[in-house]
Amino acid sequence: MITPPRFFISCLLGFYTTWSKLKKLPHYLFQEGEIMREEIRYLLRDLPSMDELLQKPWTLEFQSILGRDAVRSTFADVIGEMRKDIIQGVSSSIGAEALEPEVFRRLARYAGKSLRRIINATGVVVHTNLGRSCLSKSAIADVAEIAGCYSNLEYDLDEGVRGHRNAHIEWLLSMLSGADAAITVNNNAGAVLLSLAALGKDAEVIVSRGELVEIGGSFRIPDIMDFSGAVMKEVGTTNRTHIEDYERAVTPQTRMILKIHPSNYRIVGFQSAPSREELARLAREKDLVFMEDLGSGVIADLSAYGLSGEPTVKGCVASGVDIVTFSGDKLLGGPQIGAVVGRKQLIAKLREFPLLRALRVDKMTLAAFETTMRLYLEGRSGEIPTLMMLRMAPEDLLKAARSLARKIAKESGALVTVTKVSDAVGGGAFPATSIPGYGVSWTLPSGISDGTAMKRLRGEPVPIVASAKDGNVVFHVRTLLEGDDIIIAKGVCSLLEGE
Ligand SMILES: *Cc1c(COP(=O)(O)O)cnc(C)c1O
């Protein structure tokens, strides 16, 4: 029979034996309160101790750049992942030989800059994954000055008192849109959220079922609506919604009609929706706010360049929309910003709404945005890269493609031809329109697959993002910036030499 003292002693002994076994294992293998399973312990036995790992000569430079703790924690991360793979049955051995190369790869990445310049050879002008719009030279200069100096960001120079950061852009936005007032926030998603929360909270907002879109993965109208506290009232069908549908949906709780630009999505065929004028009339009749999320904010009409049908901000305001929201870095060609233009008393409500503080715009962004707006005002929109790229004449694109082909051939001897390509506006604008462009098609040597070539181009010191199909890599010239052609030629050359 086990008496209490003896039970106590045997527990103590058991505990001591387990503890002394565990103590021999490197401490980074433990997770709180967990006893290692015997087989995992067996598999992990070949790994050197952390002290040994940290003495490896190749780690020393990383330790001096990133610090010893960073190197230690990277080892611990990778070992932890290997351990988890074993526990979950993903792998059956610890792969000790893979440990150091993997840690090296990660440390090399941590030691370099993460957000880097790349070359966009895709022909997609407003490429959301590649940073959307590039700023004009004058906007870049103004950002640099404002970033490095004190400024009158929130200071009224006339009166010597506190000012408001939106004062710098309100007049410009009003001039260019024809609205009475304007405000800016972090991005268009923020502009929609702020407007719905400030104007539609606890009230009903009517939306057409044909416009309940998701944009860029995480911006979904029903979710934003939910988050804002507004109650969504859906009307019509996916393809057809009539003014009577809106009219019938109005109740005493209704405060707003919301129109959403479907952006990256089109319904073609048997479809219809009421015009802005009809919706504006209904909103006035019923004393509602008529808001439109325009997405890509077109300031300058692009129809002369074969891009017609995208509504301009001015056009929306003129049709009677009370509040229009749009992005700064899509077709507008400026920095990431969300603009709201519209009626004075509505914008005043947004200005007083506490959420604005959480969405406010940084000074560098404001500097870039002000300068970009001034380029429009002064008739110098041709200096905005996004517009410049969209307006490029076919003969200029052809010339650029020929010049790139020559450079690549001269540098590397690669087999290249000038080819017609389909470019795209991107950023959710003109989704159904592809714009004709030119590019250079490089026929890969038989030993290199499309995937390998693209990966190697992405691994260049200035990464090159292009497209590839059936053994040819295609560089679209529309989206190339000055000097990109030389880098591409060198990239092709180093890829071939590496073979
Ligand atoms: C792009 C887009 C948004 C989101 O704008 P961000 O500036 O990316 O926040 C919202 N609505 C529409 C219709 C859009 O096209």
Ligand as a Chemical Component Dictionary entry (heavy atoms), coordinates in Angstrom:
data_LIG
# 
_chem_comp.id                   LIG 
_chem_comp.type                 NON-POLYMER 
_chem_comp.pdbx_formal_charge   0 
_chem_comp.three_letter_code    LIG 
# 
loop_
_chem_comp_atom.comp_id 
_chem_comp_atom.atom_id 
_chem_comp_atom.alt_atom_id 
_chem_comp_atom.type_symbol 
_chem_comp_atom.charge 
_chem_comp_atom.model_Cartn_x 
_chem_comp_atom.model_Cartn_y 
_chem_comp_atom.model_Cartn_z 
_chem_comp_atom.pdbx_ordinal 
LIG C1 C1 C 0 -10.697 50.728 -55.493 1  
LIG C2 C2 C 0 -12.047 50.915 -54.972 2  
LIG C3 C3 C 0 -12.268 51.054 -53.605 3  
LIG C4 C4 C 0 -11.156 50.996 -52.605 4  
LIG O1 O1 O 0 -10.319 52.109 -52.754 5  
LIG P1 P1 P 0 -8.918  52.182 -51.986 6  
LIG O2 O2 O 0 -8.375  53.514 -52.386 7  
LIG O3 O3 O 0 -8.135  51.040 -52.500 8  
LIG O4 O4 O 0 -9.206  52.087 -50.555 9  
LIG C5 C5 C 0 -13.561 51.253 -53.177 10 
LIG N1 N1 N 0 -14.585 51.293 -54.038 11 
LIG C6 C6 C 0 -14.412 51.164 -55.373 12 
LIG C7 C7 C 0 -15.601 51.225 -56.265 13 
LIG C8 C8 C 0 -13.133 50.972 -55.886 14 
LIG O5 O5 O 0 -12.951 50.833 -57.206 15 
# 
loop_
_chem_comp_bond.comp_id 
_chem_comp_bond.atom_id_1 
_chem_comp_bond.atom_id_2 
_chem_comp_bond.value_order 
_chem_comp_bond.pdbx_ordinal 
LIG C1 C2 SING 1  
LIG C2 C3 SING 2  
LIG C2 C8 DOUB 3  
LIG C3 C4 SING 4  
LIG C3 C5 DOUB 5  
LIG C4 O1 SING 6  
LIG O1 P1 SING 7  
LIG P1 O2 DOUB 8  
LIG P1 O3 SING 9  
LIG P1 O4 SING 10 
LIG C5 N1 SING 11 
LIG N1 C6 DOUB 12 
LIG C6 C7 SING 13 
LIG C6 C8 SING 14 
LIG C8 O5 SING 15 
# 
